[in-house]
Protein backbone atom coordinates (compact mmCIF):
# COMPACT_ATOMS: atom_id res chain seq x y z
CA UNK A 1 0.00 0.00 0.00
CA UNK A 2 2.67 2.57 0.98
CA UNK A 3 5.10 1.43 -1.69
CA UNK A 4 3.24 3.88 -3.94
CA UNK A 5 5.24 7.07 -4.14
CA UNK A 6 4.29 10.72 -3.96
CA UNK A 7 4.77 10.86 -7.73
CA UNK A 8 2.26 8.13 -8.67
CA UNK A 9 -0.05 10.60 -10.43
CA UNK A 10 2.44 13.29 -11.47
CA UNK A 11 2.27 14.71 -14.96
CA UNK A 12 5.07 14.41 -17.50
CA UNK A 13 5.86 18.11 -17.15
CA UNK A 14 5.89 17.82 -13.37
CA UNK A 15 8.23 14.81 -13.53
CA UNK A 16 10.60 16.77 -15.74
CA UNK A 17 10.70 19.63 -13.24
CA UNK A 18 11.22 17.30 -10.28
CA UNK A 19 14.14 15.49 -11.94
CA UNK A 20 15.67 18.77 -13.12
CA UNK A 21 15.49 20.17 -9.57
CA UNK A 22 17.03 16.98 -8.16
CA UNK A 23 19.92 17.16 -10.63
CA UNK A 24 20.41 20.85 -9.83
CA UNK A 25 20.59 20.15 -6.09
CA UNK A 26 23.03 17.28 -6.61
CA UNK A 27 25.21 19.55 -8.77
CA UNK A 28 25.03 22.28 -6.11
CA UNK A 29 26.10 19.80 -3.42
CA UNK A 30 29.15 18.87 -5.50
CA UNK A 31 29.99 22.55 -5.85
CA UNK A 32 29.70 23.05 -2.08
CA UNK A 33 31.97 20.05 -1.54
CA UNK A 34 34.78 21.49 -3.64
CA UNK A 35 34.38 25.18 -2.79
CA UNK A 36 34.24 25.14 1.04
CA UNK A 37 37.53 23.56 2.13
CA UNK A 38 37.61 25.66 5.32
CA UNK A 39 34.65 23.74 6.71
CA UNK A 40 36.37 20.44 6.05
CA UNK A 41 39.76 21.39 7.43
CA UNK A 42 38.70 21.59 11.07
CA UNK A 43 40.14 19.09 13.57
CA UNK A 44 37.47 16.42 14.08
CA UNK A 45 38.59 14.63 17.23
CA UNK A 46 35.23 13.04 17.96
CA UNK A 47 35.00 11.49 14.51
CA UNK A 48 38.52 10.14 14.90
CA UNK A 49 37.47 8.67 18.22
CA UNK A 50 34.59 6.87 16.51
CA UNK A 51 36.73 5.60 13.66
CA UNK A 52 39.71 4.55 15.78
CA UNK A 53 37.91 3.37 18.92
CA UNK A 54 39.63 0.03 18.91
CA UNK A 55 43.15 1.42 18.81
CA UNK A 56 43.35 4.66 20.77
CA UNK A 57 42.20 6.35 23.93
CA UNK A 58 39.16 8.59 23.98
CA UNK A 59 39.76 11.60 21.74
CA UNK A 60 38.21 15.04 21.84
CA UNK A 61 38.27 17.70 24.54
CA UNK A 62 34.47 17.59 24.86
CA UNK A 63 34.46 13.88 25.66
CA UNK A 64 37.26 14.25 28.21
CA UNK A 65 35.33 17.09 29.83
CA UNK A 66 32.08 15.14 30.16
CA UNK A 67 33.91 12.05 31.37
CA UNK A 68 35.67 14.04 34.10
CA UNK A 69 32.37 15.56 35.22
CA UNK A 70 30.69 12.15 35.50
CA UNK A 71 33.63 10.65 37.41
CA UNK A 72 33.61 13.50 39.94
CA UNK A 73 29.84 13.25 40.35
CA UNK A 74 30.21 9.55 41.14
CA UNK A 75 32.52 10.65 43.94
CA UNK A 76 29.68 12.75 45.35
CA UNK A 77 30.43 16.24 44.01
CA UNK A 78 27.79 18.74 42.85
CA UNK A 79 27.09 18.83 39.10
CA UNK A 80 27.17 22.58 38.57
CA UNK A 81 30.25 23.20 40.68
CA UNK A 82 32.10 20.39 38.91
CA UNK A 83 30.95 21.27 35.39
CA UNK A 84 31.93 24.92 35.63
CA UNK A 85 35.22 24.12 37.37
CA UNK A 86 36.17 21.58 34.69
CA UNK A 87 35.21 23.92 31.85
CA UNK A 88 37.15 26.75 33.43
CA UNK A 89 40.25 24.56 33.94
CA UNK A 90 40.19 23.41 30.30
CA UNK A 91 39.79 26.91 28.89
CA UNK A 92 36.16 26.34 27.87
CA UNK A 93 33.80 29.33 28.10
CA UNK A 94 31.18 29.21 30.87
CA UNK A 95 28.87 31.91 29.55
CA UNK A 96 26.13 32.04 28.37
CA UNK A 97 24.58 29.32 30.54
CA UNK A 98 23.89 27.03 27.56
CA UNK A 99 27.64 26.38 27.29
CA UNK A 100 27.12 24.11 30.31
CA UNK A 101 25.22 20.98 29.28
CA UNK A 102 21.95 20.04 30.92
CA UNK A 103 22.75 17.74 33.86
CA UNK A 104 20.45 14.87 32.82
CA UNK A 105 22.95 12.60 31.04
CA UNK A 106 25.62 13.19 33.69
CA UNK A 107 23.16 12.10 36.40
CA UNK A 108 22.19 9.00 34.40
CA UNK A 109 25.81 7.92 33.85
CA UNK A 110 26.87 8.78 37.38
CA UNK A 111 23.97 6.71 38.76
CA UNK A 112 24.19 3.70 36.44
CA UNK A 113 27.92 3.64 35.78
CA UNK A 114 29.33 3.74 32.28
CA UNK A 115 28.93 0.00 31.64
CA UNK A 116 25.20 -0.08 32.40
CA UNK A 117 24.82 3.30 30.76
CA UNK A 118 26.26 1.84 27.58
CA UNK A 119 23.89 -1.13 27.85
CA UNK A 120 20.99 1.33 28.10
CA UNK A 121 22.22 3.30 25.09
CA UNK A 122 22.47 0.15 22.96
CA UNK A 123 19.03 -0.97 24.17
CA UNK A 124 17.55 2.33 22.97
CA UNK A 125 19.11 1.82 19.54
CA UNK A 126 17.87 -1.78 19.30
CA UNK A 127 14.39 -0.68 20.33
CA UNK A 128 14.47 1.94 17.56
CA UNK A 129 15.31 -0.75 14.99
CA UNK A 130 12.48 -2.95 16.23
CA UNK A 131 9.77 -0.27 16.28
CA UNK A 132 10.72 0.99 12.83
CA UNK A 133 10.45 -2.53 11.43
CA UNK A 134 6.98 -2.80 12.97
CA UNK A 135 6.03 0.64 11.67
CA UNK A 136 6.94 -0.32 8.11
CA UNK A 137 5.01 -3.58 8.47
CA UNK A 138 1.95 -1.53 9.48
CA UNK A 139 2.43 0.55 6.34
CA UNK A 140 2.61 -2.73 4.35
CA UNK A 141 6.08 -1.97 2.99
CA UNK A 142 7.46 -5.08 1.30
CA UNK A 143 9.77 -7.12 3.49
CA UNK A 144 13.07 -6.62 1.70
CA UNK A 145 12.61 -2.84 1.93
CA UNK A 146 11.90 -3.15 5.65
CA UNK A 147 15.18 -4.98 6.20
CA UNK A 148 17.02 -2.49 3.99
CA UNK A 149 15.69 0.39 6.08
CA UNK A 150 16.70 -1.37 9.30
CA UNK A 151 20.22 -1.82 7.93
CA UNK A 152 20.42 1.86 7.01
CA UNK A 153 19.04 2.94 10.38
CA UNK A 154 21.53 0.65 12.12
CA UNK A 155 24.33 2.35 10.18
CA UNK A 156 23.07 5.75 11.30
CA UNK A 157 22.90 4.58 14.92
CA UNK A 158 26.31 2.87 14.80
CA UNK A 159 28.05 5.45 17.06
CA UNK A 160 26.19 3.91 20.04
CA UNK A 161 28.35 0.77 19.87
CA UNK A 162 31.46 2.76 20.81
CA UNK A 163 31.62 2.94 24.64
CA UNK A 164 34.27 5.65 24.46
CA UNK A 165 31.80 8.26 23.21
CA UNK A 166 28.96 7.39 25.59
CA UNK A 167 29.27 10.92 27.02
CA UNK A 168 28.05 12.61 23.79
CA UNK A 169 24.56 13.97 24.46
CA UNK A 170 23.65 14.26 20.77
CA UNK A 171 24.18 10.55 20.11
CA UNK A 172 21.77 9.63 22.90
CA UNK A 173 19.25 12.24 21.79
CA UNK A 174 19.42 11.14 18.14
CA UNK A 175 18.70 7.52 19.09
CA UNK A 176 15.77 8.65 21.26
CA UNK A 177 14.35 10.80 18.43
CA UNK A 178 14.52 7.83 16.05
CA UNK A 179 12.80 5.65 18.67
CA UNK A 180 10.10 8.26 19.32
CA UNK A 181 9.23 8.58 15.63
CA UNK A 182 9.18 4.81 15.19
CA UNK A 183 6.85 4.44 18.19
CA UNK A 184 4.44 7.16 17.16
CA UNK A 185 0.82 6.25 16.37
CA UNK A 186 -1.91 8.92 16.24
CA UNK A 187 -4.18 6.88 18.53
CA UNK A 188 -1.38 5.67 20.82
CA UNK A 189 1.01 8.59 21.06
CA UNK A 190 1.93 8.40 24.76
CA UNK A 191 4.99 6.08 24.41
CA UNK A 192 6.40 8.34 21.68
CA UNK A 193 5.69 11.39 23.83
CA UNK A 194 7.54 9.96 26.85
CA UNK A 195 10.60 9.06 24.77
CA UNK A 196 10.60 12.54 23.21
CA UNK A 197 10.49 14.02 26.72
CA UNK A 198 13.58 11.99 27.65
CA UNK A 199 15.41 13.26 24.56
CA UNK A 200 14.49 16.87 25.34
CA UNK A 201 15.70 16.46 28.93
CA UNK A 202 19.09 15.35 27.58
CA UNK A 203 19.68 18.13 25.03
CA UNK A 204 17.89 21.41 24.48
CA UNK A 205 18.55 21.14 20.74
CA UNK A 206 15.79 18.49 20.62
CA UNK A 207 13.23 21.31 20.99
CA UNK A 208 12.60 21.71 17.20
CA UNK A 209 11.62 18.02 17.05
CA UNK A 210 9.10 18.48 19.86
CA UNK A 211 7.76 21.66 18.25
CA UNK A 212 7.21 19.79 14.98
CA UNK A 213 5.41 16.97 16.81
CA UNK A 214 3.15 19.59 18.43
CA UNK A 215 2.52 21.29 15.08
CA UNK A 216 1.46 18.01 13.42
CA UNK A 217 -0.91 17.25 16.30
CA UNK A 218 -2.36 20.77 16.15
CA UNK A 219 -2.88 20.78 12.38
CA UNK A 220 -4.74 17.46 12.62
CA UNK A 221 -6.82 18.70 15.56
CA UNK A 222 -5.66 16.07 18.01
CA UNK A 223 -6.38 18.35 20.93
CA UNK A 224 -5.37 16.19 23.87
CA UNK A 225 -2.08 15.32 22.20
CA UNK A 226 -1.51 18.98 21.31
CA UNK A 227 -2.03 19.89 24.95
CA UNK A 228 0.48 17.26 26.05
CA UNK A 229 3.17 18.53 23.67
CA UNK A 230 2.46 22.11 24.73
CA UNK A 231 2.79 21.10 28.37
CA UNK A 232 6.11 19.43 27.63
CA UNK A 233 7.39 22.59 25.96
CA UNK A 234 6.41 24.67 29.00
CA UNK A 235 8.04 22.15 31.35
CA UNK A 236 11.19 22.32 29.23
CA UNK A 237 11.41 26.10 29.62
CA UNK A 238 10.97 25.64 33.36
CA UNK A 239 13.84 23.15 33.35
CA UNK A 240 15.99 25.56 31.35
CA UNK A 241 15.24 28.32 33.88
CA UNK A 242 16.37 26.10 36.74
CA UNK A 243 19.46 25.12 34.73
CA UNK A 244 20.30 28.79 34.14
CA UNK A 245 19.97 29.44 37.86
CA UNK A 246 22.24 26.50 38.66
CA UNK A 247 24.94 27.76 36.30
CA UNK A 248 24.62 31.35 37.53
CA UNK A 249 25.18 30.22 41.10
CA UNK A 250 28.76 29.13 40.34
CA UNK A 251 29.83 31.35 37.41
CA UNK A 252 31.61 34.66 38.01
CA UNK A 253 30.44 37.71 35.99
CA UNK A 254 33.85 38.30 34.40
CA UNK A 255 34.30 34.77 33.04
CA UNK A 256 34.78 34.34 29.28
CA UNK A 257 31.78 34.00 26.99
CA UNK A 258 31.52 31.70 24.00
CA UNK A 259 31.87 33.30 20.57
CA UNK A 260 28.67 33.66 18.58
CA UNK A 261 27.16 30.57 16.98
CA UNK A 262 25.36 32.72 14.39
CA UNK A 263 27.86 32.34 11.56
CA UNK A 264 25.46 31.74 8.63
CA UNK A 265 27.85 29.41 6.80
CA UNK A 266 25.02 28.35 4.51
CA UNK A 267 24.11 25.04 2.87
CA UNK A 268 27.72 23.83 2.88
CA UNK A 269 27.69 23.89 6.69
CA UNK A 270 24.44 21.91 6.83
CA UNK A 271 25.85 19.25 4.52
CA UNK A 272 29.10 19.22 6.49
CA UNK A 273 27.32 18.61 9.81
CA UNK A 274 25.45 15.60 8.44
CA UNK A 275 28.46 14.25 6.55
CA UNK A 276 30.65 14.19 9.65
CA UNK A 277 27.96 12.55 11.81
CA UNK A 278 27.25 9.68 9.39
CA UNK A 279 29.22 6.63 8.26
CA UNK A 280 29.56 8.76 5.10
CA UNK A 281 32.42 10.55 6.88
CA UNK A 282 34.60 7.75 5.49
CA UNK A 283 33.85 9.10 1.99
CA UNK A 284 35.19 12.32 0.46
CA UNK A 285 32.74 15.21 0.56
CA UNK A 286 32.38 15.22 -3.20
CA UNK A 287 30.69 11.80 -2.94
CA UNK A 288 28.99 12.16 0.45
CA UNK A 289 27.25 15.51 -0.17
CA UNK A 290 25.27 14.23 -3.22
CA UNK A 291 24.32 11.12 -1.23
CA UNK A 292 22.84 13.35 1.47
CA UNK A 293 20.71 15.12 -1.16
CA UNK A 294 19.56 11.77 -2.56
CA UNK A 295 18.68 10.52 0.92
CA UNK A 296 16.53 13.61 1.46
CA UNK A 297 14.85 13.06 -1.91
CA UNK A 298 13.97 9.54 -0.80
CA UNK A 299 11.89 11.01 2.03
CA UNK A 300 10.19 13.27 -0.53
CA UNK A 301 9.15 10.14 -2.42
CA UNK A 302 7.36 8.36 0.46
CA UNK A 303 3.71 9.50 0.47
CA UNK A 304 2.87 9.12 4.18
CA UNK A 305 2.60 11.38 7.21
CA UNK A 306 5.76 9.78 8.59
CA UNK A 307 7.63 10.50 5.37
CA UNK A 308 6.55 14.14 5.40
CA UNK A 309 7.44 14.49 9.09
CA UNK A 310 10.95 13.06 8.64
CA UNK A 311 11.55 15.24 5.57
CA UNK A 312 10.50 18.42 7.40
CA UNK A 313 12.54 17.44 10.46
CA UNK A 314 15.70 16.90 8.42
CA UNK A 315 15.20 20.08 6.39
CA UNK A 316 14.49 22.09 9.54
CA UNK A 317 17.66 20.97 11.26
CA UNK A 318 19.67 21.52 8.09
CA UNK A 319 18.33 25.07 7.92
CA UNK A 320 19.39 25.57 11.54
CA UNK A 321 22.86 24.17 10.79
CA UNK A 322 23.15 26.55 7.83
CA UNK A 323 22.47 29.53 10.10
CA UNK A 324 24.02 28.55 13.42
CA UNK A 325 26.96 26.54 14.62
CA UNK A 326 30.69 26.64 14.19
CA UNK A 327 32.46 23.90 12.16
CA UNK A 328 33.52 22.12 15.36
CA UNK A 329 29.83 21.83 16.33
CA UNK A 330 29.31 19.26 13.57
CA UNK A 331 28.27 16.67 16.19
CA UNK A 332 24.89 18.44 16.36
CA UNK A 333 24.21 16.42 13.23
CA UNK A 334 23.91 13.28 15.36
CA UNK A 335 20.46 14.52 16.40
CA UNK A 336 18.95 13.61 13.02
CA UNK A 337 21.64 11.72 11.11
CA UNK A 338 20.19 8.28 11.99
CA UNK A 339 17.14 9.15 9.86
CA UNK A 340 18.87 10.44 6.76
CA UNK A 341 20.02 7.31 4.95
CA UNK A 342 16.69 5.57 5.58
CA UNK A 343 15.35 7.69 2.75
CA UNK A 344 17.29 5.60 0.24
CA UNK A 345 14.75 2.75 0.41
CA UNK A 346 11.94 4.97 -0.94
CA UNK A 347 13.91 6.08 -3.99
CA UNK A 348 12.96 3.07 -6.14
CA UNK A 349 9.18 3.62 -6.24
CA UNK A 350 9.63 7.36 -6.64
CA UNK A 351 12.04 7.11 -9.57
CA UNK A 352 9.87 4.42 -11.20
CA UNK A 353 6.82 6.70 -11.04
CA UNK A 354 8.80 9.62 -12.43
CA UNK A 355 10.08 7.44 -15.28
CA UNK A 356 6.52 6.23 -16.01
CA UNK A 357 5.30 9.85 -16.10
CA UNK A 358 8.00 10.78 -18.60
CA UNK A 359 7.02 7.86 -20.81
CA UNK A 360 3.36 8.90 -20.71
CA UNK A 361 4.40 12.30 -22.01
CA UNK A 362 6.54 10.74 -24.74
CA UNK A 363 4.61 7.84 -26.31
CA UNK A 364 7.50 7.01 -28.63
CA UNK A 365 9.69 6.19 -25.62
CA UNK A 366 7.35 3.38 -24.59
CA UNK A 367 7.12 1.77 -28.03
C-alpha positions as semicolon CSV with decimal commas, in nm:
position;residue;x (nm);y (nm);z (nm)
1;X;0,000;0,000;0,000
2;X;0,267;0,257;0,098
3;X;0,510;0,143;-0,169
4;X;0,324;0,388;-0,394
5;X;0,524;0,707;-0,414
6;X;0,429;1,072;-0,396
7;X;0,477;1,086;-0,773
8;X;0,226;0,813;-0,867
9;X;-0,005;1,060;-1,043
10;X;0,244;1,329;-1,147
11;X;0,227;1,471;-1,496
12;X;0,507;1,441;-1,750
13;X;0,586;1,811;-1,715
14;X;0,589;1,782;-1,337
15;X;0,823;1,481;-1,353
16;X;1,060;1,677;-1,574
17;X;1,070;1,963;-1,324
18;X;1,122;1,730;-1,028
19;X;1,414;1,549;-1,194
20;X;1,567;1,877;-1,312
21;X;1,549;2,017;-0,957
22;X;1,703;1,698;-0,816
23;X;1,992;1,716;-1,063
24;X;2,041;2,085;-0,983
25;X;2,059;2,015;-0,609
26;X;2,303;1,728;-0,661
27;X;2,521;1,955;-0,877
28;X;2,503;2,228;-0,611
29;X;2,610;1,980;-0,342
30;X;2,915;1,887;-0,550
31;X;2,999;2,255;-0,585
32;X;2,970;2,305;-0,208
33;X;3,197;2,005;-0,154
34;X;3,478;2,149;-0,364
35;X;3,438;2,518;-0,279
36;X;3,424;2,514;0,104
37;X;3,753;2,356;0,213
38;X;3,761;2,566;0,532
39;X;3,465;2,374;0,671
40;X;3,637;2,044;0,605
41;X;3,976;2,139;0,743
42;X;3,870;2,159;1,107
43;X;4,014;1,909;1,357
44;X;3,747;1,642;1,408
45;X;3,859;1,463;1,723
46;X;3,523;1,304;1,796
47;X;3,500;1,149;1,451
48;X;3,852;1,014;1,490
49;X;3,747;0,867;1,822
50;X;3,459;0,687;1,651
51;X;3,673;0,560;1,366
52;X;3,971;0,455;1,578
53;X;3,791;0,337;1,892
54;X;3,963;0,003;1,891
55;X;4,315;0,142;1,881
56;X;4,335;0,466;2,077
57;X;4,220;0,635;2,393
58;X;3,916;0,859;2,398
59;X;3,976;1,160;2,174
60;X;3,821;1,504;2,184
61;X;3,827;1,770;2,454
62;X;3,447;1,759;2,486
63;X;3,446;1,388;2,566
64;X;3,726;1,425;2,821
65;X;3,533;1,709;2,983
66;X;3,208;1,514;3,016
67;X;3,391;1,205;3,137
68;X;3,567;1,404;3,410
69;X;3,237;1,556;3,522
70;X;3,069;1,215;3,550
71;X;3,363;1,065;3,741
72;X;3,361;1,350;3,994
73;X;2,984;1,325;4,035
74;X;3,021;0,955;4,114
75;X;3,252;1,065;4,394
76;X;2,968;1,275;4,535
77;X;3,043;1,624;4,401
78;X;2,779;1,874;4,285
79;X;2,709;1,883;3,910
80;X;2,717;2,258;3,857
81;X;3,025;2,320;4,068
82;X;3,210;2,039;3,891
83;X;3,095;2,127;3,539
84;X;3,193;2,492;3,563
85;X;3,522;2,412;3,737
86;X;3,617;2,158;3,469
87;X;3,521;2,392;3,185
88;X;3,715;2,675;3,343
89;X;4,025;2,456;3,394
90;X;4,019;2,341;3,030
91;X;3,979;2,691;2,889
92;X;3,616;2,634;2,787
93;X;3,380;2,933;2,810
94;X;3,118;2,921;3,087
95;X;2,887;3,191;2,955
96;X;2,613;3,204;2,837
97;X;2,458;2,932;3,054
98;X;2,389;2,703;2,756
99;X;2,764;2,638;2,729
100;X;2,712;2,411;3,031
101;X;2,522;2,098;2,928
102;X;2,195;2,004;3,092
103;X;2,275;1,774;3,386
104;X;2,045;1,487;3,282
105;X;2,295;1,260;3,104
106;X;2,562;1,319;3,369
107;X;2,316;1,210;3,640
108;X;2,219;0,900;3,440
109;X;2,581;0,792;3,385
110;X;2,687;0,878;3,738
111;X;2,397;0,671;3,876
112;X;2,419;0,370;3,644
113;X;2,792;0,364;3,578
114;X;2,933;0,374;3,228
115;X;2,893;0,000;3,164
116;X;2,520;-0,008;3,240
117;X;2,482;0,330;3,076
118;X;2,626;0,184;2,758
119;X;2,389;-0,113;2,785
120;X;2,099;0,133;2,810
121;X;2,222;0,330;2,509
122;X;2,247;0,015;2,296
123;X;1,903;-0,097;2,417
124;X;1,755;0,233;2,297
125;X;1,911;0,182;1,954
126;X;1,787;-0,178;1,930
127;X;1,439;-0,068;2,033
128;X;1,447;0,194;1,756
129;X;1,531;-0,075;1,499
130;X;1,248;-0,295;1,623
131;X;0,977;-0,027;1,628
132;X;1,072;0,099;1,283
133;X;1,045;-0,253;1,143
134;X;0,698;-0,280;1,297
135;X;0,603;0,064;1,167
136;X;0,694;-0,032;0,811
137;X;0,501;-0,358;0,847
138;X;0,195;-0,153;0,948
139;X;0,243;0,055;0,634
140;X;0,261;-0,273;0,435
141;X;0,608;-0,197;0,299
142;X;0,746;-0,508;0,130
143;X;0,977;-0,712;0,349
144;X;1,307;-0,662;0,170
145;X;1,261;-0,284;0,193
146;X;1,190;-0,315;0,565
147;X;1,518;-0,498;0,620
148;X;1,702;-0,249;0,399
149;X;1,569;0,039;0,608
150;X;1,670;-0,137;0,930
151;X;2,022;-0,182;0,793
152;X;2,042;0,186;0,701
153;X;1,904;0,294;1,038
154;X;2,153;0,065;1,212
155;X;2,433;0,235;1,018
156;X;2,307;0,575;1,130
157;X;2,290;0,458;1,492
158;X;2,631;0,287;1,480
159;X;2,805;0,545;1,706
160;X;2,619;0,391;2,004
161;X;2,835;0,077;1,987
162;X;3,146;0,276;2,081
163;X;3,162;0,294;2,464
164;X;3,427;0,565;2,446
165;X;3,180;0,826;2,321
166;X;2,896;0,739;2,559
167;X;2,927;1,092;2,702
168;X;2,805;1,261;2,379
169;X;2,456;1,397;2,446
170;X;2,365;1,426;2,077
171;X;2,418;1,055;2,011
172;X;2,177;0,963;2,290
173;X;1,925;1,224;2,179
174;X;1,942;1,114;1,814
175;X;1,870;0,752;1,909
176;X;1,577;0,865;2,126
177;X;1,435;1,080;1,843
178;X;1,452;0,783;1,605
179;X;1,280;0,565;1,867
180;X;1,010;0,826;1,932
181;X;0,923;0,858;1,563
182;X;0,918;0,481;1,519
183;X;0,685;0,444;1,819
184;X;0,444;0,716;1,716
185;X;0,082;0,625;1,637
186;X;-0,191;0,892;1,624
187;X;-0,418;0,688;1,853
188;X;-0,138;0,567;2,082
189;X;0,101;0,859;2,106
190;X;0,193;0,840;2,476
191;X;0,499;0,608;2,441
192;X;0,640;0,834;2,168
193;X;0,569;1,139;2,383
194;X;0,754;0,996;2,685
195;X;1,060;0,906;2,477
196;X;1,060;1,254;2,321
197;X;1,049;1,402;2,672
198;X;1,358;1,199;2,765
199;X;1,541;1,326;2,456
200;X;1,449;1,687;2,534
201;X;1,570;1,646;2,893
202;X;1,909;1,535;2,758
203;X;1,968;1,813;2,503
204;X;1,789;2,141;2,448
205;X;1,855;2,114;2,074
206;X;1,579;1,849;2,062
207;X;1,323;2,131;2,099
208;X;1,260;2,171;1,720
209;X;1,162;1,802;1,705
210;X;0,910;1,848;1,986
211;X;0,776;2,166;1,825
212;X;0,721;1,979;1,498
213;X;0,541;1,697;1,681
214;X;0,315;1,959;1,843
215;X;0,252;2,129;1,508
216;X;0,146;1,801;1,342
217;X;-0,091;1,725;1,630
218;X;-0,236;2,077;1,615
219;X;-0,288;2,078;1,238
220;X;-0,474;1,746;1,262
221;X;-0,682;1,870;1,556
222;X;-0,566;1,607;1,801
223;X;-0,638;1,835;2,093
224;X;-0,537;1,619;2,387
225;X;-0,208;1,532;2,220
226;X;-0,151;1,898;2,131
227;X;-0,203;1,989;2,495
228;X;0,048;1,726;2,605
229;X;0,317;1,853;2,367
230;X;0,246;2,211;2,473
231;X;0,279;2,110;2,837
232;X;0,611;1,943;2,763
233;X;0,739;2,259;2,596
234;X;0,641;2,467;2,900
235;X;0,804;2,215;3,135
236;X;1,119;2,232;2,923
237;X;1,141;2,610;2,962
238;X;1,097;2,564;3,336
239;X;1,384;2,315;3,335
240;X;1,599;2,556;3,135
241;X;1,524;2,832;3,388
242;X;1,637;2,610;3,674
243;X;1,946;2,512;3,473
244;X;2,030;2,879;3,414
245;X;1,997;2,944;3,786
246;X;2,224;2,650;3,866
247;X;2,494;2,776;3,630
248;X;2,462;3,135;3,753
249;X;2,518;3,022;4,110
250;X;2,876;2,913;4,034
251;X;2,983;3,135;3,741
252;X;3,161;3,466;3,801
253;X;3,044;3,771;3,599
254;X;3,385;3,830;3,440
255;X;3,430;3,477;3,304
256;X;3,478;3,434;2,928
257;X;3,178;3,400;2,699
258;X;3,152;3,170;2,400
259;X;3,187;3,330;2,057
260;X;2,867;3,366;1,858
261;X;2,716;3,057;1,698
262;X;2,536;3,272;1,439
263;X;2,786;3,234;1,156
264;X;2,546;3,174;0,863
265;X;2,785;2,941;0,680
266;X;2,502;2,835;0,451
267;X;2,411;2,504;0,287
268;X;2,772;2,383;0,288
269;X;2,769;2,389;0,669
270;X;2,444;2,191;0,683
271;X;2,585;1,925;0,452
272;X;2,910;1,922;0,649
273;X;2,732;1,861;0,981
274;X;2,545;1,560;0,844
275;X;2,846;1,425;0,655
276;X;3,065;1,419;0,965
277;X;2,796;1,255;1,181
278;X;2,725;0,968;0,939
279;X;2,922;0,663;0,826
280;X;2,956;0,876;0,510
281;X;3,242;1,055;0,688
282;X;3,460;0,775;0,549
283;X;3,385;0,910;0,199
284;X;3,519;1,232;0,046
285;X;3,274;1,521;0,056
286;X;3,238;1,522;-0,320
287;X;3,069;1,180;-0,294
288;X;2,899;1,216;0,045
289;X;2,725;1,551;-0,017
290;X;2,527;1,423;-0,322
291;X;2,432;1,112;-0,123
292;X;2,284;1,335;0,147
293;X;2,071;1,512;-0,116
294;X;1,956;1,177;-0,256
295;X;1,868;1,052;0,092
296;X;1,653;1,361;0,146
297;X;1,485;1,306;-0,191
298;X;1,397;0,954;-0,080
299;X;1,189;1,101;0,203
300;X;1,019;1,327;-0,053
301;X;0,915;1,014;-0,242
302;X;0,736;0,836;0,046
303;X;0,371;0,950;0,047
304;X;0,287;0,912;0,418
305;X;0,260;1,138;0,721
306;X;0,576;0,978;0,859
307;X;0,763;1,050;0,537
308;X;0,655;1,414;0,540
309;X;0,744;1,449;0,909
310;X;1,095;1,306;0,864
311;X;1,155;1,524;0,557
312;X;1,050;1,842;0,740
313;X;1,254;1,744;1,046
314;X;1,570;1,690;0,842
315;X;1,520;2,008;0,639
316;X;1,449;2,209;0,954
317;X;1,766;2,097;1,126
318;X;1,967;2,152;0,809
319;X;1,833;2,507;0,792
320;X;1,939;2,557;1,154
321;X;2,286;2,417;1,079
322;X;2,315;2,655;0,783
323;X;2,247;2,953;1,010
324;X;2,402;2,855;1,342
325;X;2,696;2,654;1,462
326;X;3,069;2,664;1,419
327;X;3,246;2,390;1,216
328;X;3,352;2,212;1,536
329;X;2,983;2,183;1,633
330;X;2,931;1,926;1,357
331;X;2,827;1,667;1,619
332;X;2,489;1,844;1,636
333;X;2,421;1,642;1,323
334;X;2,391;1,328;1,536
335;X;2,046;1,452;1,640
336;X;1,895;1,361;1,302
337;X;2,164;1,172;1,111
338;X;2,019;0,828;1,199
339;X;1,714;0,915;0,986
340;X;1,887;1,044;0,676
341;X;2,002;0,731;0,495
342;X;1,669;0,557;0,558
343;X;1,535;0,769;0,275
344;X;1,729;0,560;0,024
345;X;1,475;0,275;0,041
346;X;1,194;0,497;-0,094
347;X;1,391;0,608;-0,399
348;X;1,296;0,307;-0,614
349;X;0,918;0,362;-0,624
350;X;0,963;0,736;-0,664
351;X;1,204;0,711;-0,957
352;X;0,987;0,442;-1,120
353;X;0,682;0,670;-1,104
354;X;0,880;0,962;-1,243
355;X;1,008;0,744;-1,528
356;X;0,652;0,623;-1,601
357;X;0,530;0,985;-1,610
358;X;0,800;1,078;-1,860
359;X;0,702;0,786;-2,081
360;X;0,336;0,890;-2,071
361;X;0,440;1,230;-2,201
362;X;0,654;1,074;-2,474
363;X;0,461;0,784;-2,631
364;X;0,750;0,701;-2,863
365;X;0,969;0,619;-2,562
366;X;0,735;0,338;-2,459
367;X;0,712;0,177;-2,803
